[in-house]
Amino acid sequence: MVLHCYVGSRQPAARVRPRSSASSSAKSGQLALRPRARSSASRFCKVSRASHSAMKSGIRVALVTGGNKGIGLAIVRDLCRLFSGEVVLTARDVARGQAAVQQLQAEGLSPRFHQLDIDDPQSIRTLRDFLLKEYGGLDVLVNNAGIAFKVADPTPFHIQAEVTMKTNFFGTRDVCTELLPLIKPQGRVVNISSMMSLRALKSCSPELQQKFRSETITEEELVGLMNKFVEDTKKGVHQKEGWPSSAYGVTKIGVTVLSRIHARKLSEQRKGDKILLNACCPGWVRTDMAGPSATKSPEEGAETPVYLALLPLDAEGPHGQFVMEKRVEQW
């Protein structure tokens, strides 16, 4: 397997692995902030698919993170029905992931399973190696995995901020760092964000809004801002510094802006490959995270992500956009 790499850097990832059984794992408050990125370049390595005895030549593959329940499971189900290729369901917990695969098999569908904990860099690298060996790359990536604390959760806000940021922003970023170089020409990348990112953005200070809306913000600058939010919550000065009091919302600002940055880099570094990358809001969906009062079913929540994942191969957009109800929203 030959890699033609664009120059860049890779940041070491924190080793602590909190989860959203978040309250129990978060209470120690011992998470370390991510180091600030040191280079303005990012590793978008284009993979040349050399011959490999185990590779499934010509078979397209789609992958969904956090695919064992809720919106993720609904996305996997739709892709199994509509995508012309194989679909890989990933989940942190092997037993739950395999149970989800068995559920879909009982419906006559045939997803594959691979373990993935987006908080664990080694887990991400193992998945990357599997995709290279089996398929020589990746055609569709849906970054769905994420966490949120319940409104009434008693966990101190600064811990909620750090735990949520670690998974929703830094975990998603780590997956992108390893898997975006695998995306084949005409590939599709969908990052599940939230309408809460827009609401949180509008609650930020004018100075922060300007930074997050900038067409030239770098990934390193975004990482610095996400780290600053967590630092400010620890000091109890986040509101004074212009941040909203929604940890989840700020992490999803990060996901949306990261999507805009990565789309821009793909356009610059892989011009002609027609890769489309977008962030989207699935809506308010009845899941373990959002609760039973939400207005949409998981199947309805999957509609926009699946629409973006299956954009026609000759489509020129949307790209680098925030999409709700299959419509581009102004950021």
PyMOL commands that set and color helices and strands:
alter all, ss='L'
color gray80, all
select helices_A, chain A and resi 22-26+70-82+94-106+121-135+157-182+195-203+206-213+219-235+247-269+298-301+303-309
alter helices_A, ss='H'
color red, helices_A
select strands_A, chain A and resi 2-4+46-48+61-64+86-91+112-115+138-143+183-192+276-281+322-324+327-329
alter strands_A, ss='S'
color yellow, strands_A
deselect
rebuild
show_as cartoon
